[in-house]
């Protein structure tokens, strides 16, 4: 089934048509910078432009949003405008896309993509933890293949700081950290996550997953740590899969 995938992030907005059964993109993926300020009206305008470029006229669309989302409504917005809180994103994007829209946390949907067609495929038993490193740190937790939604574990405290203000990819870039120095910070976070959840598999996602070989040797946990197979496409692919499956959170 073909569906539209929308991935709203603190830095970029990505949109693509996706074949949900395989996770393959249908045609190009369009990407725009997230507008500043990232208010609902400004972001929806960007999504509308992407919909026109892709000539989308389908029935189902999905959207990953950087915050806690319940029944299509935003409850937190750490890396975008606080004006999103309380907004029914599913209705707003439904008007924009002309489709029925499923909305969920962006990391949850990236994790869903990896579990269905990526690095976590076939992991139907045990705990899988997906970590996404970008503007912030996103997390998706699965138990026996079932998503535990809205686990915002990027905001746990490490060394007196919100983890994502210390170990996100944005921090690495802004502070000019080498991958080795950054990975040492990330490894503390990984070890904390393992102590809390004892996952059987940890998947590294976000744009930084493309450079996994540059820092993988500096990560350690009593379970396999692997890069996301879909790399930075996981968000749009997961959004489309959620739309096709009618995911409810």
TORMARZA-968411 format. One line per field, with one value per residue (C-alpha): residue number from 1; chain; x, y, z. Coordinates in nm, 2 decimals. Example, Ala and Ser with C-alpha at 12.3 -4.5 7.8 and 13.67 -1.06 7.14 Angstrom:
// TORMARZA-968411
pos = 1_2
unit = A_A
xx = 1.23_1.37
yy = -0.45_-0.11
zz = 0.78_0.71
//
This chain:
// TORMARZA-968411
pos = 1_2_3_4_5_6_7_8_9_10_11_12_13_14_15_16_17_18_19_20_21_22_23_24_25_26_27_28_29_30_31_32_33_34_35_36_37_38_39_40_41_42_43_44_45_46_47_48_49_50_51_52_53_54_55_56_57_58_59_60_61_62_63_64_65_66_67_68_69_70_71_72_73_74_75_76_77_78_79_80_81_82_83_84_85_86_87_88_89_90_91_92_93_94_95_96_97_98_99_100_101_102_103_104_105_106_107_108_109_110_111_112_113_114_115_116_117_118_119_120_121_122_123_124_125_126_127_128_129_130_131_132_133_134_135_136_137_138_139_140_141_142_143_144_145_146_147_148_149_150_151_152_153_154_155_156_157_158_159_160_161_162_163_164_165_166_167_168_169_170_171_172_173_174_175_176_177_178_179_180_181_182_183_184_185_186_187_188_189_190_191_192_193_194_195_196_197_198_199_200_201_202_203_204_205_206_207_208_209_210_211_212_213_214_215_216_217_218_219_220_221_222_223_224_225_226_227_228_229_230_231_232_233_234_235_236_237_238_239_240_241_242_243_244_245_246_247_248_249
unit = A_A_A_A_A_A_A_A_A_A_A_A_A_A_A_A_A_A_A_A_A_A_A_A_A_A_A_A_A_A_A_A_A_A_A_A_A_A_A_A_A_A_A_A_A_A_A_A_A_A_A_A_A_A_A_A_A_A_A_A_A_A_A_A_A_A_A_A_A_A_A_A_A_A_A_A_A_A_A_A_A_A_A_A_A_A_A_A_A_A_A_A_A_A_A_A_A_A_A_A_A_A_A_A_A_A_A_A_A_A_A_A_A_A_A_A_A_A_A_A_A_A_A_A_A_A_A_A_A_A_A_A_A_A_A_A_A_A_A_A_A_A_A_A_A_A_A_A_A_A_A_A_A_A_A_A_A_A_A_A_A_A_A_A_A_A_A_A_A_A_A_A_A_A_A_A_A_A_A_A_A_A_A_A_A_A_A_A_A_A_A_A_A_A_A_A_A_A_A_A_A_A_A_A_A_A_A_A_A_A_A_A_A_A_A_A_A_A_A_A_A_A_A_A_A_A_A_A_A_A_A_A_A_A_A_A_A_A_A_A_A_A_A_A_A_A_A_A_A
xx = 0.00_0.13_0.11_0.26_0.53_0.59_0.88_0.88_1.20_1.36_1.60_1.43_1.10_1.11_0.82_0.80_0.56_0.64_0.54_0.45_0.49_0.86_0.96_1.08_1.04_0.83_1.00_1.20_1.21_1.17_1.34_1.30_1.46_1.22_1.11_1.20_0.99_0.86_0.49_0.21_0.11_0.47_0.54_0.21_0.29_0.61_0.43_0.17_0.45_0.60_0.25_0.22_0.57_0.50_0.16_0.01_-0.35_-0.37_-0.60_-0.35_-0.07_0.14_0.35_0.62_0.63_0.91_0.72_0.46_0.15_-0.18_-0.47_-0.32_-0.28_0.06_0.14_0.51_0.73_1.10_1.26_0.99_0.76_0.56_0.26_0.22_0.11_-0.26_-0.28_-0.46_-0.19_-0.39_-0.67_-0.44_-0.24_-0.56_-0.68_-0.34_-0.29_-0.65_-0.58_-0.66_-0.35_-0.20_0.04_0.28_0.62_0.89_1.13_0.85_0.78_1.15_1.16_0.85_1.02_1.33_1.12_0.92_1.17_1.50_1.76_1.50_1.31_1.24_1.30_0.96_1.08_1.26_1.33_1.45_1.56_1.59_1.79_1.79_2.05_1.98_1.85_1.77_1.78_1.47_1.39_1.15_1.10_0.96_0.87_0.81_0.77_0.50_0.57_0.56_0.47_0.60_0.91_1.09_1.41_1.63_1.54_1.68_1.94_2.30_2.57_2.32_2.20_1.92_2.08_2.00_2.16_2.48_2.50_2.28_2.42_2.34_2.56_2.84_2.83_2.79_3.07_3.30_3.34_3.52_3.32_3.54_3.48_3.11_3.08_3.22_2.93_2.69_2.83_2.74_2.38_2.38_2.50_2.23_1.96_2.09_2.08_1.72_1.58_1.82_1.74_1.83_1.92_2.00_1.95_2.13_1.93_1.92_2.15_2.45_2.39_2.56_2.89_2.84_3.18_3.35_3.24_3.10_3.42_3.37_3.02_2.97_2.68_2.60_2.39_2.44_2.45_2.37_2.31_1.96_1.93_1.71_1.94_1.77_1.48_1.34_1.11_0.92_0.91_0.77_0.51_0.39_0.38_0.18_-0.07_-0.11_-0.15_-0.38_-0.15_-0.32_-0.13
yy = 0.00_0.35_0.61_0.95_0.98_1.31_1.36_1.69_1.76_2.05_2.10_1.96_1.85_1.54_1.41_1.12_0.87_0.52_0.17_0.06_-0.31_-0.28_0.06_0.16_0.53_0.60_0.87_1.14_1.25_1.62_1.80_2.15_2.33_2.36_2.73_2.96_3.01_2.66_2.75_2.53_2.77_2.80_2.42_2.33_2.57_2.38_2.05_2.19_2.29_1.93_1.78_1.99_1.90_1.53_1.57_1.36_1.26_0.94_0.84_0.77_0.97_0.95_1.21_1.18_1.47_1.56_1.53_1.33_1.28_1.11_1.06_1.31_1.59_1.73_1.73_1.83_2.02_2.02_2.12_2.31_2.60_2.55_2.68_2.32_2.20_2.12_2.13_1.83_1.77_1.49_1.73_2.01_1.79_1.61_1.94_2.00_1.66_1.57_1.23_1.05_1.13_0.92_1.12_0.98_1.06_1.08_0.84_0.59_0.59_0.56_0.27_0.12_0.13_-0.04_-0.31_-0.38_-0.35_-0.25_-0.36_-0.49_-0.70_-1.04_-0.93_-1.05_-1.15_-0.95_-0.57_-0.35_0.01_0.25_0.57_0.86_1.13_1.47_1.80_1.61_1.24_1.04_0.69_0.41_0.11_-0.23_-0.53_-0.85_-0.64_-0.41_-0.04_0.13_0.48_0.82_0.71_1.05_0.90_1.17_1.39_1.18_1.35_1.26_1.45_1.71_1.78_1.68_1.41_1.55_1.89_1.70_1.42_1.50_1.53_1.90_1.94_1.75_1.99_2.31_2.22_2.09_1.75_1.47_1.15_0.99_1.25_1.26_0.88_0.88_1.10_0.88_0.57_0.69_0.74_0.40_0.23_0.41_0.29_-0.06_-0.05_0.07_-0.17_-0.45_-0.45_-0.74_-0.50_-0.13_0.04_0.37_0.61_0.97_1.13_1.04_0.67_0.72_0.77_0.47_0.32_0.64_0.59_0.23_0.11_0.35_0.22_-0.07_-0.26_-0.62_-0.65_-0.58_-0.22_-0.17_0.12_0.18_0.01_0.29_0.56_0.90_0.76_0.58_0.87_0.90_0.52_0.47_0.74_0.57_0.23_0.37_0.53_0.20_0.00_0.26_0.29_0.44_0.59
zz = 0.00_-0.09_0.18_0.25_0.52_0.69_0.94_1.13_1.31_1.49_1.20_0.89_0.75_0.52_0.31_0.07_-0.08_0.05_-0.04_0.32_0.26_0.17_0.31_-0.04_-0.13_-0.44_-0.63_-0.45_-0.09_-0.04_0.25_0.38_0.67_0.96_0.97_1.25_1.45_1.40_1.47_1.35_1.07_0.93_0.95_0.78_0.50_0.44_0.44_0.20_-0.04_-0.02_-0.09_-0.40_-0.52_-0.47_-0.63_-0.35_-0.38_-0.17_0.11_0.40_0.55_0.86_1.05_1.31_1.55_1.80_2.12_2.31_2.09_2.21_1.97_1.73_1.98_2.09_2.46_2.45_2.21_2.32_1.99_1.81_1.91_2.23_2.03_1.91_2.25_2.25_1.86_1.69_1.43_1.27_1.19_1.08_0.84_0.72_0.58_0.42_0.27_0.19_0.36_0.68_0.90_1.18_1.40_1.66_1.82_1.56_1.72_1.78_1.41_1.31_1.54_1.39_1.05_1.17_1.34_1.03_0.74_0.90_1.16_1.40_1.16_1.30_1.66_1.79_2.13_2.40_2.43_2.14_2.20_1.92_1.98_1.73_1.75_1.58_1.72_2.03_2.14_2.05_2.18_2.09_2.31_2.19_2.40_2.20_1.89_2.05_2.08_2.42_2.30_2.40_2.60_2.60_2.74_2.58_2.87_3.15_3.37_3.32_3.51_3.62_3.26_3.03_2.83_2.49_2.58_2.64_2.39_2.09_1.74_1.75_2.06_1.88_1.59_1.80_2.04_1.76_1.93_1.74_1.70_1.96_2.23_2.14_2.16_2.51_2.62_2.42_2.58_2.93_2.80_2.64_2.95_3.16_2.91_2.94_3.31_3.30_3.03_2.96_2.59_2.37_2.08_2.05_1.72_1.65_1.42_1.30_1.05_1.26_1.19_0.85_1.04_1.27_1.18_1.31_1.67_1.70_1.87_2.15_2.24_2.47_2.62_2.71_2.39_2.02_1.91_1.54_1.30_1.16_0.83_0.69_0.82_0.80_0.59_0.89_1.00_0.67_0.62_0.97_0.93_0.61_0.78_1.07_0.83_0.64_0.97_1.13_1.43_1.74_2.03
//
